[in-house]
Amino acid sequence: MDLIINTAKKDDLVELQLLFEESIKEVQELHPGYDDHASDVWLVKTDKQEVVVRSSRMSEEPSNDFWWGCKSLFGIDPRNVFDLEQVNNKLYDVSSIPIPKVLKMGTISAREFVVVEKLSGAVVQSFKNQPPSVLQDLGEGLAKIHQYQVNYVGSPSGHFKVPLERFKQHLKETMRDLVYKFYKDHTAIREKLPEITEWAEKIPNPQFATFVLADMDPTQFLSNNKELTGLVDTEAYVMAPRELEFIGLEYVLDKKSVKDFITGYERIMEIPDLKSCRLPYRYLYRLLSVQGSVDINVWLNHDKLF
């Protein structure tokens, strides 16, 4: 996914100016390179500062598989942009990967905006073929985040909580709802549901939940080719079993890069055992289209890296 920088539209400039006391000198739209993205992001320059402004593009209830599923399963809603203050501030305290501080928040025409720090570095396009130091940074950084633990699955704000002992049932109900809402005409996915539901029953109750990036992808990170210099896209952070994050990582790492990742992670924590949860969690991630509309059999038979 490429980051495309465009000059902002005039209407954007007028709205964004309301967030700043000093005059805006330049606004650039930071576009991820695909159309169906949930947020508008701008780089804003004034005489005093250079910052990033974020806001949701959604005005109605989430209606695609990813955001509908995340709201149903974890209680997060991309329209609640102010929630980033709590997410980023907590991650800032626990992560060794730099996290942008939320500097200011404002509402314009009933739409929430947050102003965050601009971090240095270039968007990471792939974790594959990265220097070992970058991948070890990733592993160590995620392990330090995973040391922060809560006793519920849900939203980082705590407004939505599912007890750990009820998570399996909640997961099964959400997967069933996703299938019949978004995949009822997709025979291969729909016919897998009974088998996956049976497997989900075998998952041990989580001992804890932690910050998990539901849409794990390298493009959420910045790097200077020696180390990670930022984790900047935090809107899809949820409180969930850490095993779910490792499922996402299996699709963005490979057999070479995972070795360096493990080296970094195991400086802080042991790698979790994915045997009992891999199949149902992979199925969930396909229902959420985390990496797009991949054939279900190809998706479920992807390389096992952990």
N, C-alpha and C positions, 0 to 999 in steps of 0.2 A: 504494500500500500504506500503510495507516494504522497508526500505532503506538498500541496499546491498553494502558493501564495498569490492572492489576487488583491488588488486595491478594493477597499470596501465601497459598497453602494452609498449614495448620498443619504438615504434614509437611515442607514446604520450609523453614519457619522453623527447625525442629528440626535438619535437616541443615546448613543454612547457618550456624547458630550455632557448629558445630564448627570453622569456618574463622576465627573471631574470638575474641580474648582478652576483649574487652569485650562487654557485652550488646548485642544488636541491638535497636534501638528501633522500627524500621519496615522492612518488606520489601514491595516492589511488583514484581509480575511485569510485564515488558515484553514484550508480545505483538505480533508483526508484523502481525496482522490476518488471517492465513490459518492453516489447520490443519497443513499438511504442511511445517512448518519443522524444521530439523535441531537447533536449539539452544534450551535454556531460558536465559533472561536475566532477572536480577533487579536492581533498584536497592535497595541495602542501606544503611540509615542507622544509625549508632551515635553515641554522644556525641562520638567523636573524628573520625569520617570519614563521607563519603558516597561509595560506590564501586559499581561494577557487577560482578556475578558471572555467569560464563558456564559452561555445561556442555552436553554433547551429550545429546540425547534418544534417541540410538541406542544399543542394546545389542548388536545383531546386526550381521553384515556388511552394508554398504550394499546396498540392493536396489532403489532407484529409479533411473531413467535418469541423473539428474544425478550423484548421488554414486557410483553404480557406475562410470559413465563416467570421472569424475574420478579415482577410485582406479586404474582400469585404465590411463588415459592418463598421469596425473601422480603416482600413488602417494600421494595424500593421503586421509586417513580422518577424518571429523568426530569420531570417538570419541577421537582423539588430541588432546585439548584442550590438553595441555601444550605442543604444538608452537607454540601462539600466542605463547609467550614469545619464541622465536627470530624468528618472523615479525614481531611487533610491535616488538621491539627493533631489528631491522635497518631496518624501515620508519621507525621513529622517527629513526634516524640520517640517512636519505637524503631523507625526504619534507618538503616545505614545508607540506603539509596535516597538522595535528596528529593524532598517533596515540596512543591510550591505552597507557600503560606497564602491563606486567603487574607487579602489586605482590606477589602471593602465589599459590601453587598448593597444592592439597591433594587427597587422594583419600578419598572417603567411600563405603563399600560398593562398592568396586571402580570407582567412577565418578570421573572427573577433573573438577576445578573450577579455574577461574582467577579471581582477583580483579584487576580492572583499574581504572584511573583513570576517573572520570566526567568527561566533557568537556561543555562548555557548548554551547548551540545547539539548534535544532529539527531533526527529521528532514526531509531534503529529499524532497519528494513527487514532484517532476519537475524535470528539467533545463531543460525548456521554459519560456519566459517568465521566466527568472531574470535578475537584473541582470548586465550584462556582466562586472562584477568577479568574481562568483561563478564564471562559466564560464571566465574567464581563470585564476582560481585552480585550477580543476579541470585545465585544460590544462597549466599550469606545474607543478602538483603531480605529475601523472602522468609528465610528461617527466623530472622530477628522479628519480622512482622508476625510470624506464626507463634512467637512466644507470648504475644498478647492473646489472652484466652477468655472466653465468656461461656456461660452455661445455657445458651439458647442459640437457635438458628433463626436468622431474620435480618433486620436492617441495622446498620451501624448506629443509627440514632436511638435504637431501642424501642421505637414506636410499634414495631411489629416483631413479636417473639413467638417462636415455636419451641416448646420444651424439647431437650435432646432426646428423651425417650419417645417422643411422638414424631420425630423427624421422618422415620421410615414410612409411616402411614401418610404423612403430609406429602412426601416425595411421590409415593404411588398415586395419590389422588391428583397431584399436579400433572404428572406424566399422562395419566388417563385424560385429563381435561385438555392438555396440549394436543394429544393425538386427535381427539374428536372435534377440537376447534380448528386445527390447522392441517391435519393430515388424514382426515377421514376418507379421502379419495386416493390416498397413497397406500396401496395395498401392502407393499413390502414393509413399510414402517408400522402400519396398523396391525398386521399379523404378528409382529414381534412383541406386541404389548403384553400378552399373557405370560410369555416366557420371561420377559424382563421383570414383570411384576413379581413372579415367583422368585427370581434371583434377588430382587430388592428386599424381600423378606429375610434373606440370609445375612444382610449387612448388619454387623454389630452396631448397637447404639453408639453414637459418637461420645467420646470421653470429654470433648470440649469442642467449641467452635472458635474460629478466628477470622481475621480479615482475609477474604478470598476474592481475587479479581475474576468475576464471572466470565468476562470476555478476554481472557489472557491472550495477549498478542504482542509481538516485539515493538509494534508501532506506538505503544503506550509509553515507551522508554526513550530517553536521550542518552547519547554516549559521545565521548571524545576519542573513541577507538582504543582507549586504555582502560577506562572504567565507565560505569554507568553514572551519568551526571544528573539524571532526573527520572522520576516516575510521575508523569504529568496528566494522564487520563485516568481519573479515579472515580468516575461517575457510576461505574458498575461494581464497586466494591460492596460485598455482602458479608454477613457473619455466617460461616458455614464450616463443615468439616474440612480440614486442610487437604484431605485426600482429593477433594474436588479440584483443587488447584493443580495437583499433580496430573490429573486426567487432562486438563487443558494444556499443560506443559508437554505432554507426550505428542501433541499435534504440532508443536512449534519448535521442538528440539529434534535432534537426530542422534544416532549412536555415538558419534564423535563428540558433539557439543554437550551431551548429557553427562559425560564423565567429568568435565570441568564444573558443570553445575552441581553435581553431587559432592565434589570436593569442597566447594564453597558452603553448601547447605550443611554438610556434616561437621563443619567447624562449630555449629551451633546446636543442631538437633539431628536426630536420626531420621532417615527417610521412612515414611509410613508404608505399611503393607497394603497394596492395592488389590490383592487377589479377589477378595470377596465383593468389593464395590466397583471394580473396573467396568464390568459389563453394564450394570444399570446406570452408572454415572456417565459412561460414554453415550448410552442411549439418550439420556437427558440432554447432554450437550448437543447431540444431533437434532433433537426436537427444538432446541434453542437456536439452531443454525449458527453456532459459535464461529465456525470456519466456513459457512456457506452451505449450499445444498449438495452435499456429498452423498453419493450412493450409500445407503444404509449398511450394506454388507461390506463395502470397502471401508467405511468409517469404523465399524465394529471390529474389523480385522487389522486395523492399523498396528504398526510396531509397538510392542510393549517395552518401554524404556526403563521403567522403575520396578 
